[in-house]
Amino acid sequence: MKLNRNNIKDNIMENKKMTMALFSGSIDKLTGAGVVLSGAAADDMDVDVYVLLMGARAFIKVNENKIDGLSEYPELKDEFLKSLETLNVSTWIEFFEMAKELTNVKIHICSLAGKMWGGEKMEDFIDLADDICGIGEYITSAQEADVHLFI
Amino acid sequence: MNTEELTALAVDKLVDARGTACPGPLLEAKKAIGTISSGQIMEVLSADEGTKRDIPKWANKKGHDYLGTVEESGYFKIYLKKG
């Protein structure tokens, strides 16, 4: 087989790895996390997202349409949402879904965080969630990552 | 490549991402490049300033050739050759 640039690239370059701690569960921070994930996906990074305390609320099935608070400038929520619409920005869920389609993104729900919002088993969480994990796994992942973010 | 050479290119894949802000055009480019073969030409239309800088850097990093950008009124056309 002829060795072209793509073969060489695949052989010599391992994907860079990103670890994201997603502590926040408000629509502004989830959207920001989604934009960052998109960039990582375009770059073919392997991404592990660890969903911590407040973040887990957004991943519980029964909360699907209840995620609408802002962490910053809560009084400007209408303006924020209107701008997202005008600029045709995807929803945070869409960003997460796109990133999962394009690259290897795994979403881990911290077991304590899940329990805090009533999620104990995988079926309590939306389809984006891949598994339930403990904090040790997050720390190990962060130690091994090329990029580590806390949102 | 100069503007004349760029606009004369036979484009194999046209991606019109003028309807979205960053990161939309980059994601569209990423999706579309997977649908063409090595050596084929892709043209991305974008009205997002961030994208103008992002796509050439992304292309170089991913082993594609960035051929150049042509400014139009209110948007620009970015030309890439898949590596």
gemmi code that builds the backbone of each chain (N, CA, C; Angstrom):
import gemmi

chains = {
    "A": [
        ("MET", (0.849, -1.205, 0.000), (0.000, 0.000, 0.000), (0.879, 1.249, 0.000)),
        ("LYS", (0.474, 2.182, -0.826), (1.222, 3.432, -0.891), (1.000, 4.224, 0.406)),
        ("LEU", (2.091, 4.731, 0.927), (1.975, 5.476, 2.182), (1.716, 6.944, 1.862)),
        ("ASN", (0.500, 7.411, 2.118), (0.254, 8.840, 1.877), (0.339, 9.600, 3.200)),
        ("ARG", (0.138, 10.885, 3.117), (0.326, 11.716, 4.316), (-0.603, 11.325, 5.454)),
        ("ASN", (-1.812, 10.889, 5.078), (-2.750, 10.522, 6.141), (-2.291, 9.282, 6.898)),
        ("ASN", (-1.755, 8.302, 6.140), (-1.276, 7.099, 6.805), (-0.152, 7.450, 7.771)),
        ("ILE", (0.765, 8.308, 7.276), (1.893, 8.699, 8.117), (1.381, 9.388, 9.377)),
        ("LYS", (0.423, 10.303, 9.165), (-0.133, 11.056, 10.286), (-0.751, 10.103, 11.315)),
        ("ASP", (-1.527, 9.125, 10.798), (-2.200, 8.199, 11.711), (-1.191, 7.367, 12.478)),
        ("ASN", (-0.083, 7.044, 11.781), (0.880, 6.161, 12.410), (1.741, 6.857, 13.459)),
        ("ILE", (2.118, 8.085, 13.170), (3.066, 8.709, 14.085), (2.422, 9.639, 15.107)),
        ("MET", (1.189, 10.056, 14.856), (0.589, 11.024, 15.781), (-0.547, 10.409, 16.580)),
        ("GLU", (-0.393, 10.396, 17.864), (-1.482, 9.953, 18.703), (-2.328, 11.187, 19.005)),
        ("ASN", (-3.627, 11.018, 19.118), (-4.474, 12.178, 19.402), (-4.113, 12.806, 20.737)),
        ("LYS", (-4.172, 14.125, 20.777), (-3.965, 14.821, 22.048), (-5.182, 14.571, 22.940)),
        ("LYS", (-4.979, 14.710, 24.226), (-6.046, 14.374, 25.158), (-6.462, 15.585, 25.991)),
        ("MET", (-7.771, 15.788, 26.095), (-8.299, 16.868, 26.936), (-9.153, 16.276, 28.051)),
        ("THR", (-8.963, 16.801, 29.247), (-9.834, 16.441, 30.357), (-10.557, 17.693, 30.807)),
        ("MET", (-11.868, 17.610, 30.892), (-12.660, 18.757, 31.331), (-13.464, 18.381, 32.568)),
        ("ALA", (-13.306, 19.190, 33.614), (-14.181, 19.052, 34.770), (-15.337, 20.012, 34.536)),
        ("LEU", (-16.531, 19.478, 34.408), (-17.699, 20.334, 34.174), (-18.481, 20.433, 35.482)),
        ("PHE", (-18.088, 21.416, 36.259), (-18.717, 21.617, 37.570), (-20.036, 22.362, 37.434)),
        ("SER", (-20.154, 23.182, 36.392), (-21.283, 24.111, 36.266), (-22.459, 23.520, 35.502)),
        ("GLY", (-23.649, 23.904, 35.913), (-24.855, 23.386, 35.256), (-25.757, 24.482, 34.741)),
        ("SER", (-25.209, 25.664, 34.525), (-26.028, 26.766, 34.023), (-25.841, 26.888, 32.517)),
        ("ILE", (-26.807, 27.508, 31.873), (-26.837, 27.472, 30.410), (-25.663, 28.233, 29.785)),
        ("ASP", (-25.190, 29.289, 30.451), (-24.051, 30.031, 29.888), (-22.774, 29.184, 29.912)),
        ("LYS", (-22.528, 28.550, 31.064), (-21.296, 27.761, 31.170), (-21.373, 26.470, 30.361)),
        ("LEU", (-22.562, 25.874, 30.285), (-22.713, 24.671, 29.465), (-22.481, 25.005, 27.993)),
        ("THR", (-22.962, 26.178, 27.571), (-22.754, 26.589, 26.182), (-21.264, 26.806, 25.921)),
        ("GLY", (-20.596, 27.482, 26.860), (-19.150, 27.692, 26.730), (-18.407, 26.373, 26.662)),
        ("ALA", (-18.799, 25.436, 27.511), (-18.169, 24.107, 27.498), (-18.397, 23.446, 26.143)),
        ("GLY", (-19.593, 23.646, 25.592), (-19.923, 23.062, 24.285), (-19.059, 23.633, 23.177)),
        ("VAL", (-18.792, 24.930, 23.234), (-17.940, 25.570, 22.220), (-16.516, 25.015, 22.320)),
        ("VAL", (-16.018, 24.906, 23.543), (-14.664, 24.363, 23.746), (-14.593, 22.914, 23.244)),
        ("LEU", (-15.626, 22.132, 23.548), (-15.660, 20.742, 23.071), (-15.628, 20.675, 21.555)),
        ("SER", (-16.331, 21.619, 20.917), (-16.351, 21.655, 19.449), (-14.951, 21.866, 18.901)),
        ("GLY", (-14.219, 22.791, 19.531), (-12.846, 23.050, 19.096), (-11.986, 21.816, 19.263)),
        ("ALA", (-12.155, 21.134, 20.378), (-11.388, 19.914, 20.630), (-11.756, 18.841, 19.612)),
        ("ALA", (-13.036, 18.802, 19.256), (-13.499, 17.800, 18.286), (-12.913, 18.080, 16.914)),
        ("ALA", (-12.866, 19.358, 16.527), (-12.290, 19.722, 15.225), (-10.820, 19.331, 15.181)),
        ("ASP", (-10.191, 19.300, 16.328), (-8.769, 18.996, 16.442), (-8.518, 17.498, 16.689)),
        ("ASP", (-9.592, 16.701, 16.615), (-9.489, 15.244, 16.821), (-8.929, 14.863, 18.183)),
        ("MET", (-9.175, 15.668, 19.184), (-8.682, 15.310, 20.522), (-9.559, 14.211, 21.128)),
        ("ASP", (-8.963, 13.422, 21.987), (-9.747, 12.505, 22.815), (-10.132, 13.281, 24.067)),
        ("VAL", (-11.423, 13.291, 24.375), (-11.880, 14.136, 25.476), (-12.615, 13.316, 26.535)),
        ("ASP", (-12.249, 13.545, 27.771), (-13.008, 12.996, 28.896), (-13.614, 14.153, 29.657)),
        ("VAL", (-14.948, 14.148, 29.768), (-15.641, 15.189, 30.532), (-16.106, 14.558, 31.844)),
        ("TYR", (-15.713, 15.164, 32.946), (-16.155, 14.688, 34.260), (-17.172, 15.672, 34.794)),
        ("VAL", (-18.402, 15.201, 34.946), (-19.489, 16.085, 35.341), (-19.574, 16.090, 36.865)),
        ("LEU", (-19.249, 17.243, 37.442), (-19.196, 17.359, 38.903), (-20.441, 18.068, 39.439)),
        ("LEU", (-20.429, 18.383, 40.711), (-21.632, 18.793, 41.455), (-22.778, 19.473, 40.695)),
        ("MET", (-22.653, 20.761, 40.376), (-23.777, 21.470, 39.783), (-24.039, 21.039, 38.339)),
        ("GLY", (-22.986, 20.547, 37.704), (-23.122, 20.126, 36.309), (-24.081, 18.957, 36.129)),
        ("ALA", (-24.096, 18.063, 37.115), (-24.875, 16.832, 36.957), (-26.375, 17.094, 36.804)),
        ("ARG", (-26.839, 18.204, 37.331), (-28.276, 18.516, 37.231), (-28.719, 18.553, 35.767)),
        ("ALA", (-27.831, 19.052, 34.904), (-28.184, 19.205, 33.486), (-28.220, 17.870, 32.755)),
        ("PHE", (-27.649, 16.832, 33.372), (-27.572, 15.539, 32.682), (-28.618, 14.545, 33.176)),
        ("ILE", (-29.496, 15.015, 34.087), (-30.568, 14.150, 34.589), (-31.739, 14.240, 33.610)),
        ("LYS", (-32.268, 13.088, 33.211), (-33.333, 13.032, 32.209), (-34.510, 13.949, 32.532)),
        ("VAL", (-34.993, 13.895, 33.753), (-36.216, 14.652, 34.083), (-35.978, 16.168, 34.087)),
        ("ASN", (-34.735, 16.576, 34.041), (-34.439, 18.020, 34.031), (-34.256, 18.573, 32.626)),
        ("GLU", (-34.533, 17.758, 31.617), (-34.123, 18.081, 30.258), (-34.487, 19.506, 29.807)),
        ("ASN", (-35.658, 19.978, 30.165), (-36.028, 21.334, 29.710), (-35.980, 22.363, 30.834)),
        ("LYS", (-35.315, 22.010, 31.906), (-35.299, 22.901, 33.071), (-33.980, 23.629, 33.250)),
        ("ILE", (-33.076, 23.483, 32.284), (-31.761, 24.092, 32.437), (-31.790, 25.464, 31.776)),
        ("ASP", (-31.986, 26.498, 32.548), (-32.120, 27.809, 31.912), (-31.534, 28.956, 32.736)),
        ("GLY", (-30.868, 28.649, 33.843), (-30.284, 29.723, 34.645), (-28.916, 30.147, 34.100)),
        ("LEU", (-28.534, 31.395, 34.389), (-27.191, 31.870, 34.038), (-26.356, 31.978, 35.299)),
        ("SER", (-25.068, 31.597, 35.217), (-24.162, 31.770, 36.355), (-23.708, 33.212, 36.450)),
        ("GLU", (-23.509, 33.840, 35.303), (-23.012, 35.214, 35.293), (-24.063, 36.130, 34.687)),
        ("TYR", (-24.195, 37.296, 35.239), (-25.199, 38.276, 34.792), (-26.584, 37.649, 34.642)),
        ("PRO", (-27.107, 37.025, 35.689), (-28.413, 36.359, 35.542), (-29.515, 37.316, 35.065)),
        ("GLU", (-29.335, 38.611, 35.368), (-30.364, 39.573, 34.953), (-30.361, 39.804, 33.440)),
        ("LEU", (-29.323, 39.334, 32.764), (-29.246, 39.538, 31.305), (-29.618, 38.277, 30.521)),
        ("LYS", (-30.359, 37.401, 31.170), (-30.672, 36.118, 30.534), (-31.381, 36.284, 29.186)),
        ("ASP", (-32.373, 37.168, 29.140), (-33.132, 37.334, 27.886), (-32.214, 37.787, 26.756)),
        ("GLU", (-31.321, 38.736, 27.089), (-30.392, 39.252, 26.090), (-29.450, 38.137, 25.608)),
        ("PHE", (-28.976, 37.375, 26.577), (-28.061, 36.267, 26.261), (-28.729, 35.264, 25.318)),
        ("LEU", (-29.947, 34.849, 25.670), (-30.637, 33.844, 24.858), (-30.969, 34.381, 23.474)),
        ("LYS", (-31.326, 35.670, 23.444), (-31.667, 36.282, 22.159), (-30.429, 36.340, 21.251)),
        ("SER", (-29.295, 36.694, 21.833), (-28.065, 36.745, 21.050), (-27.693, 35.377, 20.482)),
        ("LEU", (-27.844, 34.347, 21.312), (-27.526, 32.995, 20.830), (-28.389, 32.660, 19.619)),
        ("GLU", (-29.670, 33.068, 19.703), (-30.596, 32.761, 18.623), (-30.234, 33.547, 17.362)),
        ("THR", (-29.969, 34.847, 17.550), (-29.632, 35.706, 16.410), (-28.384, 35.194, 15.692)),
        ("LEU", (-27.407, 34.758, 16.481), (-26.137, 34.305, 15.893), (-26.188, 32.850, 15.443)),
        ("ASN", (-27.368, 32.246, 15.609), (-27.554, 30.863, 15.176), (-26.572, 29.909, 15.865)),
        ("VAL", (-26.398, 30.118, 17.159), (-25.497, 29.272, 17.947), (-26.249, 28.013, 18.376)),
        ("SER", (-25.615, 26.877, 18.235), (-26.242, 25.627, 18.638), (-26.506, 25.620, 20.137)),
        ("THR", (-27.425, 24.775, 20.577), (-27.658, 24.628, 22.013), (-26.498, 23.816, 22.607)),
        ("TRP", (-26.357, 23.873, 23.912), (-25.235, 23.144, 24.525), (-25.342, 21.652, 24.241)),
        ("ILE", (-26.586, 21.135, 24.241), (-26.785, 19.702, 23.966), (-26.312, 19.382, 22.546)),
        ("GLU", (-26.657, 20.264, 21.597), (-26.239, 20.040, 20.208), (-24.713, 20.050, 20.080)),
        ("PHE", (-24.065, 20.995, 20.777), (-22.597, 21.033, 20.751), (-22.007, 19.726, 21.285)),
        ("PHE", (-22.544, 19.262, 22.387), (-22.038, 18.021, 22.981), (-22.256, 16.845, 22.015)),
        ("GLU", (-23.436, 16.809, 21.387), (-23.739, 15.713, 20.460), (-22.801, 15.747, 19.251)),
        ("MET", (-22.595, 16.970, 18.706), (-21.714, 17.105, 17.539), (-20.304, 16.653, 17.886)),
        ("ALA", (-19.832, 17.089, 19.071), (-18.472, 16.724, 19.483), (-18.347, 15.203, 19.587)),
        ("LYS", (-19.396, 14.556, 20.106), (-19.350, 13.095, 20.240), (-19.343, 12.400, 18.883)),
        ("GLU", (-20.029, 13.034, 17.912), (-20.041, 12.449, 16.569), (-18.667, 12.550, 15.908)),
        ("LEU", (-17.980, 13.662, 16.184), (-16.745, 13.952, 15.455), (-15.491, 13.358, 16.077)),
        ("THR", (-15.497, 13.164, 17.358), (-14.282, 12.671, 17.997), (-14.659, 11.776, 19.176)),
        ("ASN", (-13.624, 11.283, 19.845), (-13.858, 10.381, 20.962), (-14.097, 11.194, 22.238)),
        ("VAL", (-15.360, 11.448, 22.554), (-15.719, 12.205, 23.752), (-16.481, 11.276, 24.691)),
        ("LYS", (-16.005, 11.182, 25.903), (-16.712, 10.353, 26.889), (-17.176, 11.260, 28.027)),
        ("ILE", (-18.437, 11.085, 28.403), (-18.997, 11.910, 29.476), (-19.208, 11.039, 30.704)),
        ("HIS", (-18.490, 11.382, 31.744), (-18.560, 10.604, 32.984), (-19.290, 11.430, 34.048)),
        ("ILE", (-20.267, 10.817, 34.666), (-21.003, 11.522, 35.719), (-20.414, 11.115, 37.064)),
        ("CYS", (-20.004, 12.091, 37.835), (-19.505, 11.822, 39.184), (-20.653, 11.254, 40.012)),
        ("SER", (-20.400, 10.128, 40.694), (-21.507, 9.430, 41.371), (-22.169, 10.294, 42.442)),
        ("LEU", (-21.370, 11.049, 43.183), (-21.944, 11.921, 44.216), (-22.818, 13.001, 43.576)),
        ("ALA", (-22.314, 13.600, 42.508), (-23.054, 14.669, 41.834), (-24.389, 14.152, 41.305)),
        ("GLY", (-24.355, 12.972, 40.718), (-25.588, 12.376, 40.208), (-26.600, 12.201, 41.322)),
        ("LYS", (-26.131, 11.620, 42.415), (-27.035, 11.347, 43.552), (-27.648, 12.623, 44.101)),
        ("MET", (-26.859, 13.697, 44.122), (-27.370, 14.964, 44.656), (-28.627, 15.435, 43.943)),
        ("TRP", (-28.720, 15.093, 42.645), (-29.863, 15.547, 41.847), (-30.816, 14.410, 41.498)),
        ("GLY", (-30.685, 13.294, 42.218), (-31.631, 12.190, 42.041), (-31.255, 11.187, 40.964)),
        ("GLY", (-29.988, 11.182, 40.532), (-29.579, 10.225, 39.509), (-28.636, 9.193, 40.078)),
        ("GLU", (-29.104, 7.947, 40.156), (-28.275, 6.885, 40.732), (-27.814, 5.869, 39.702)),
        ("LYS", (-28.649, 5.695, 38.661), (-28.317, 4.680, 37.651), (-28.233, 5.337, 36.292)),
        ("MET", (-27.615, 4.627, 35.337), (-27.436, 5.192, 33.996), (-28.755, 5.619, 33.373)),
        ("GLU", (-29.831, 4.872, 33.647), (-31.112, 5.214, 32.999), (-31.696, 6.524, 33.531)),
        ("ASP", (-31.143, 7.048, 34.620), (-31.609, 8.345, 35.131), (-31.028, 9.509, 34.341)),
        ("PHE", (-30.006, 9.224, 33.529), (-29.287, 10.302, 32.832), (-29.615, 10.325, 31.345)),
        ("ILE", (-29.412, 11.502, 30.736), (-29.656, 11.631, 29.299), (-28.627, 10.804, 28.519)),
        ("ASP", (-28.926, 10.576, 27.246), (-28.112, 9.652, 26.438), (-26.654, 10.087, 26.283)),
        ("LEU", (-26.391, 11.389, 26.464), (-25.020, 11.877, 26.323), (-24.078, 11.224, 27.337)),
        ("ALA", (-24.610, 10.878, 28.491), (-23.776, 10.334, 29.567), (-23.296, 8.931, 29.200)),
        ("ASP", (-22.013, 8.656, 29.438), (-21.459, 7.345, 29.112), (-21.357, 6.418, 30.320)),
        ("ASP", (-20.985, 6.985, 31.455), (-20.897, 6.135, 32.638), (-20.896, 6.981, 33.920)),
        ("ILE", (-20.930, 6.276, 35.036), (-20.879, 6.934, 36.350), (-19.524, 6.586, 36.950)),
        ("CYS", (-18.846, 7.592, 37.493), (-17.492, 7.301, 37.980), (-17.219, 7.991, 39.314)),
        ("GLY", (-16.044, 7.713, 39.854), (-15.614, 8.339, 41.098), (-14.548, 9.389, 40.826)),
        ("ILE", (-14.203, 10.137, 41.856), (-13.310, 11.289, 41.678), (-11.874, 10.858, 41.324)),
        ("GLY", (-11.485, 9.675, 41.748), (-10.123, 9.208, 41.469), (-9.843, 9.132, 39.978)),
        ("GLU", (-10.874, 8.715, 39.240), (-10.726, 8.570, 37.799), (-10.490, 9.931, 37.149)),
        ("TYR", (-11.187, 10.943, 37.663), (-11.009, 12.297, 37.131), (-9.582, 12.782, 37.360)),
        ("ILE", (-9.075, 12.576, 38.565), (-7.724, 13.038, 38.889), (-6.692, 12.337, 38.003)),
        ("THR", (-6.862, 11.036, 37.836), (-5.932, 10.291, 36.979), (-5.984, 10.824, 35.554)),
        ("SER", (-7.203, 11.051, 35.065), (-7.371, 11.563, 33.703), (-6.724, 12.937, 33.559)),
        ("ALA", (-6.904, 13.793, 34.561), (-6.324, 15.143, 34.515), (-4.793, 15.076, 34.504)),
        ("GLN", (-4.259, 14.119, 35.258), (-2.791, 13.966, 35.303), (-2.225, 13.575, 33.946)),
        ("GLU", (-3.024, 12.815, 33.197), (-2.527, 12.308, 31.917), (-2.832, 13.227, 30.735)),
        ("ALA", (-3.660, 14.257, 30.965), (-4.154, 15.060, 29.840), (-3.137, 16.079, 29.342)),
        ("ASP", (-3.235, 16.416, 28.053), (-2.440, 17.513, 27.492), (-3.079, 18.853, 27.848)),
        ("VAL", (-4.404, 18.860, 27.935), (-5.147, 20.077, 28.280), (-6.143, 19.715, 29.374)),
        ("HIS", (-6.159, 20.501, 30.430), (-7.080, 20.233, 31.531), (-7.861, 21.494, 31.867)),
        ("LEU", (-9.177, 21.410, 31.813), (-10.018, 22.583, 32.060), (-11.010, 22.322, 33.177)),
        ("PHE", (-11.317, 23.350, 33.907), (-12.354, 23.274, 34.948), (-13.377, 24.357, 34.638)),
        ("ILE", (-14.588, 23.939, 34.282), (-15.609, 24.919, 33.887), (-16.781, 24.851, 34.854)),
    ],
    "B": [
        ("MET", (-1.148, 31.430, -3.376), (-1.958, 31.634, -4.589), (-2.635, 32.995, -4.525)),
        ("ASN", (-2.729, 33.670, -5.665), (-3.400, 34.966, -5.643), (-4.909, 34.791, -5.867)),
        ("THR", (-5.626, 35.896, -5.741), (-7.086, 35.848, -5.814), (-7.575, 35.217, -7.121)),
        ("GLU", (-6.914, 35.580, -8.209), (-7.332, 35.046, -9.510), (-7.177, 33.528, -9.567)),
        ("GLU", (-6.030, 33.065, -9.082), (-5.781, 31.618, -9.099), (-6.758, 30.886, -8.185)),
        ("LEU", (-7.032, 31.493, -7.026), (-7.940, 30.855, -6.063), (-9.341, 30.735, -6.640)),
        ("THR", (-9.841, 31.833, -7.205), (-11.226, 31.806, -7.705), (-11.349, 30.937, -8.961)),
        ("ALA", (-10.209, 30.647, -9.609), (-10.256, 29.798, -10.808), (-10.187, 28.306, -10.467)),
        ("LEU", (-9.967, 27.989, -9.187), (-9.831, 26.586, -8.781), (-11.118, 25.802, -9.035)),
        ("ALA", (-10.971, 24.564, -9.448), (-12.129, 23.672, -9.567), (-12.412, 23.121, -8.170)),
        ("VAL", (-13.506, 23.568, -7.581), (-13.805, 23.210, -6.195), (-14.594, 21.905, -6.149)),
        ("ASP", (-14.114, 20.958, -5.337), (-14.800, 19.671, -5.224), (-15.879, 19.702, -4.149)),
        ("LYS", (-15.685, 20.564, -3.155), (-16.669, 20.612, -2.058), (-16.826, 22.064, -1.604)),
        ("LEU", (-18.048, 22.542, -1.663), (-18.324, 23.908, -1.214), (-19.093, 23.842, 0.099)),
        ("VAL", (-18.583, 24.546, 1.114), (-19.248, 24.572, 2.416), (-19.674, 26.004, 2.695)),
        ("ASP", (-20.962, 26.241, 2.693), (-21.457, 27.593, 2.976), (-21.819, 27.681, 4.455)),
        ("ALA", (-20.913, 28.239, 5.255), (-21.130, 28.316, 6.706), (-21.387, 29.756, 7.131)),
        ("ARG", (-21.900, 30.562, 6.209), (-22.120, 31.974, 6.535), (-23.230, 32.187, 7.553)),
        ("GLY", (-24.067, 31.142, 7.733), (-25.194, 31.285, 8.667), (-24.822, 31.086, 10.117)),
        ("THR", (-23.585, 30.669, 10.395), (-23.254, 30.363, 11.786), (-22.040, 31.157, 12.267)),
        ("ALA", (-22.021, 31.388, 13.577), (-20.864, 32.028, 14.213), (-19.903, 30.937, 14.653)),
        ("CYS", (-18.706, 31.329, 15.093), (-17.737, 30.393, 15.654), (-18.417, 29.623, 16.782)),
        ("PRO", (-18.290, 28.315, 16.889), (-17.420, 27.403, 16.156), (-18.087, 26.735, 14.954)),
        ("GLY", (-19.239, 27.236, 14.512), (-19.985, 26.595, 13.426), (-19.167, 26.312, 12.180)),
        ("PRO", (-18.511, 27.329, 11.590), (-17.780, 27.081, 10.348), (-16.644, 26.059, 10.487)),
        ("LEU", (-15.960, 26.081, 11.611), (-14.873, 25.127, 11.829), (-15.424, 23.701, 11.882)),
        ("LEU", (-16.556, 23.548, 12.585), (-17.182, 22.224, 12.667), (-17.655, 21.762, 11.297)),
        ("GLU", (-18.231, 22.689, 10.530), (-18.707, 22.333, 9.183), (-17.539, 21.912, 8.307)),
        ("ALA", (-16.416, 22.653, 8.435), (-15.231, 22.321, 7.649), (-14.712, 20.936, 8.037)),
        ("LYS", (-14.682, 20.698, 9.329), (-14.203, 19.410, 9.842), (-15.062, 18.257, 9.308)),
        ("LYS", (-16.398, 18.458, 9.326), (-17.288, 17.408, 8.834), (-17.080, 17.193, 7.336)),
        ("ALA", (-16.983, 18.319, 6.610), (-16.943, 18.229, 5.145), (-15.642, 17.630, 4.628)),
        ("ILE", (-14.539, 17.882, 5.318), (-13.243, 17.400, 4.807), (-13.212, 15.871, 4.797)),
        ("GLY", (-14.013, 15.284, 5.672), (-14.100, 13.825, 5.724), (-14.820, 13.227, 4.523)),
        ("THR", (-15.527, 14.077, 3.759), (-16.314, 13.554, 2.633), (-15.550, 13.635, 1.306)),
        ("ILE", (-14.342, 14.251, 1.320), (-13.593, 14.353, 0.066), (-12.290, 13.551, 0.159)),
        ("SER", (-11.651, 13.366, -0.985), (-10.424, 12.557, -1.024), (-9.194, 13.447, -1.011)),
        ("SER", (-8.084, 12.828, -0.697), (-6.803, 13.516, -0.686), (-6.548, 14.177, -2.043)),
        ("GLY", (-6.149, 15.443, -2.001), (-5.859, 16.172, -3.238), (-7.031, 16.994, -3.748)),
        ("GLN", (-8.240, 16.727, -3.209), (-9.411, 17.490, -3.653), (-9.470, 18.847, -2.954)),
        ("ILE", (-10.205, 19.763, -3.580), (-10.255, 21.143, -3.112), (-11.566, 21.417, -2.381)),
        ("MET", (-11.468, 22.087, -1.248), (-12.657, 22.491, -0.503), (-12.654, 24.008, -0.334)),
        ("GLU", (-13.829, 24.600, -0.530), (-13.979, 26.035, -0.341), (-14.967, 26.249, 0.799)),
        ("VAL", (-14.578, 27.053, 1.792), (-15.455, 27.335, 2.929), (-15.848, 28.807, 2.908)),
        ("LEU", (-17.144, 29.074, 2.899), (-17.625, 30.449, 2.992), (-17.963, 30.739, 4.439)),
        ("SER", (-17.435, 31.839, 4.959), (-17.725, 32.188, 6.345), (-17.770, 33.694, 6.508)),
        ("ALA", (-18.603, 34.130, 7.432), (-18.681, 35.556, 7.730), (-18.152, 35.818, 9.136)),
        ("ASP", (-17.453, 34.821, 9.692), (-16.997, 34.909, 11.079), (-15.492, 35.190, 11.123)),
        ("GLU", (-15.121, 36.286, 11.723), (-13.705, 36.719, 11.751), (-12.790, 35.687, 12.409)),
        ("GLY", (-13.271, 35.063, 13.477), (-12.459, 34.066, 14.183), (-12.098, 32.914, 13.270)),
        ("THR", (-13.071, 32.539, 12.438), (-12.888, 31.409, 11.526), (-11.783, 31.675, 10.514)),
        ("LYS", (-11.662, 32.934, 10.102), (-10.665, 33.309, 9.106), (-9.263, 32.936, 9.580)),
        ("ARG", (-9.051, 33.027, 10.873), (-7.740, 32.660, 11.427), (-7.687, 31.181, 11.796)),
        ("ASP", (-8.854, 30.666, 12.245), (-8.902, 29.284, 12.739), (-8.665, 28.247, 11.652)),
        ("ILE", (-9.359, 28.402, 10.536), (-9.356, 27.335, 9.532), (-7.967, 27.122, 8.920)),
        ("PRO", (-7.228, 28.180, 8.562), (-5.867, 27.933, 8.050), (-4.979, 27.203, 9.060)),
        ("LYS", (-5.072, 27.596, 10.332), (-4.242, 26.950, 11.357), (-4.655, 25.494, 11.552)),
        ("TRP", (-5.960, 25.297, 11.590), (-6.487, 23.938, 11.744), (-6.027, 23.068, 10.583)),
        ("ALA", (-6.136, 23.604, 9.368), (-5.787, 22.846, 8.163), (-4.316, 22.430, 8.207)),
        ("ASN", (-3.444, 23.375, 8.519), (-2.017, 23.052, 8.573), (-1.724, 21.984, 9.606)),
        ("LYS", (-2.390, 22.104, 10.756), (-2.166, 21.147, 11.835), (-2.608, 19.741, 11.434)),
        ("LYS", (-3.676, 19.686, 10.629), (-4.257, 18.392, 10.250), (-3.652, 17.830, 8.963)),
        ("GLY", (-2.645, 18.519, 8.422), (-1.975, 17.987, 7.235), (-2.642, 18.335, 5.919)),
        ("HIS", (-3.553, 19.314, 5.919), (-4.148, 19.780, 4.671), (-3.408, 21.051, 4.229)),
        ("ASP", (-3.535, 21.373, 2.935), (-2.875, 22.584, 2.449), (-3.851, 23.749, 2.457)),
        ("TYR", (-3.473, 24.803, 3.148), (-4.258, 26.035, 3.104), (-3.782, 26.800, 1.872)),
        ("LEU", (-4.689, 27.068, 0.945), (-4.288, 27.684, -0.328), (-4.433, 29.203, -0.320)),
        ("GLY", (-5.380, 29.703, 0.480), (-5.548, 31.153, 0.554), (-6.982, 31.546, 0.836)),
        ("THR", (-7.177, 32.847, 1.061), (-8.499, 33.381, 1.391), (-8.818, 34.540, 0.452)),
        ("VAL", (-10.050, 34.573, -0.008), (-10.505, 35.680, -0.856), (-11.592, 36.443, -0.106)),
        ("GLU", (-11.388, 37.744, 0.022), (-12.367, 38.583, 0.731), (-13.499, 38.960, -0.217)),
        ("GLU", (-14.721, 38.790, 0.266), (-15.879, 39.288, -0.469), (-16.546, 40.298, 0.438)),
        ("SER", (-17.602, 40.919, -0.029), (-18.201, 41.904, 0.865), (-19.073, 41.204, 1.906)),
        ("GLY", (-18.650, 41.317, 3.172), (-19.405, 40.724, 4.277), (-19.067, 39.273, 4.575)),
        ("TYR", (-18.225, 38.655, 3.767), (-17.793, 37.278, 4.061), (-16.482, 37.013, 3.330)),
        ("PHE", (-15.938, 35.800, 3.538), (-14.723, 35.461, 2.815), (-14.753, 33.993, 2.418)),
        ("LYS", (-13.903, 33.665, 1.468), (-13.848, 32.309, 0.923), (-12.472, 31.744, 1.225)),
        ("ILE", (-12.450, 30.620, 1.917), (-11.195, 29.987, 2.319), (-11.006, 28.718, 1.491)),
        ("TYR", (-9.837, 28.595, 0.881), (-9.571, 27.449, 0.005), (-8.567, 26.487, 0.644)),
        ("LEU", (-8.923, 25.208, 0.628), (-8.054, 24.178, 1.205), (-7.908, 23.006, 0.236)),
        ("LYS", (-6.760, 22.355, 0.320), (-6.571, 21.114, -0.431), (-6.353, 20.000, 0.582)),
        ("LYS", (-7.176, 18.983, 0.494), (-7.084, 17.916, 1.492), (-5.758, 17.162, 1.378)),
        ("GLY", (-5.097, 16.943, 2.513), (-3.810, 16.265, 2.535), (-3.953, 14.760, 2.590)),
    ],
}
model = gemmi.Model(1)
for chain_id, residues in chains.items():
    chain = gemmi.Chain(chain_id)
    for i, (resn, *xyz) in enumerate(residues, 1):
        res = gemmi.Residue()
        res.name, res.seqid = resn, gemmi.SeqId(i, " ")
        for name, pos in zip(("N", "CA", "C"), xyz):
            atom = gemmi.Atom()
            atom.name, atom.element = name, gemmi.Element(name[0])
            atom.pos, atom.b_iso = gemmi.Position(*pos), 0.0
            res.add_atom(atom)
        chain.add_residue(res)
    model.add_chain(chain)
structure = gemmi.Structure()
structure.add_model(model)
structure.setup_entities()
